[in-house]
């Protein structure tokens, strides 16, 4: 698994691998399995995901907090006002 990660990292960092010949040469020189090499050469991301057993779907859900009821805030203010008047 680390070989494919290292190759993908190299492909992202080395602009010379953008040409088809250099791309294929880097894949051929790598220590990957033939099925991984074929998936990379064919640019078959589905086969590559299957070979690497990658879960491509990541879902993130954010749920905002609910606001407090205005009635509750009003009651608190009234209670605070009543307490301050009775204490005096």
N, C-alpha and C positions, 0 to 999 in steps of 0.2 A: 504494500500500500504506500509506503514512503517513497518508493521510486516514482510512482505516478504523480505524487504530490510535488516532489522535487522537479520533475519535468514540467509540470504545469506552472510551477513558480518560475522556472527558468524561461518558459515561453512568455510569461507576463513581463519579465524584466528585460529580456533580450530582444530588441527591435529587429535584429537581423533575422530572427525566426519568423518574420512576417512573410517572407518570400516562400513560395511553395517548395522549392528545392531544399532550402535550409531547414524548413519545417519537417519535411519527410526524412531528411538526413538525421536530424536530432532524434526523431522517433525511432528510426532504424538502429541508431547507436545505443539507445536506451536498453535497460535490462527488464523490459516489460514483457508480459505474455503476448503471444501473437494476437489474441482476441482484443486486448487493449490497444495494441498497435494499430490494428485494422479499424477499430472504433475511432481512434484519433485521426488516422489518415482520411477516413471517410467522413470525418466530422459528424459522426453519429452520436449525438448526445444521449439518446435513449439507451443505446447499447452500453455506452460508457457508464451511465447511471446504474444500469442493471449489474454490470461487472463490479462496480465499486460498492454496490448495495447502499446507494445514497437515497435519502428521503428528501426529495426536492421541495415538497410542500411544507412551508412554515407559515403558521397563522398566528397573528397577534391581535388580540382584542383588548381595547381599552374601554372601560365603562366609567363614565364620570360619576363622581359622588353626587348624591342627591342633596339639594338645598334644604336647609331646615325650614319648617313651616314658619310663616310670618307670625301666625298666632302664638306660637311658642315664644318667639322673641318678644312680642308685645306683652305677654303674661309675665315674663321675667322682668321686663322694665317696670311694669306696674307693681310687682312684688317688691322690687328694690326701692321704688319710690315710697310705697306704704311702710316699709321697714324704716326708712330714714325719717319719715314724719312721726312715727310712733316712738322712736328712740329719743327724739328731742324732748 
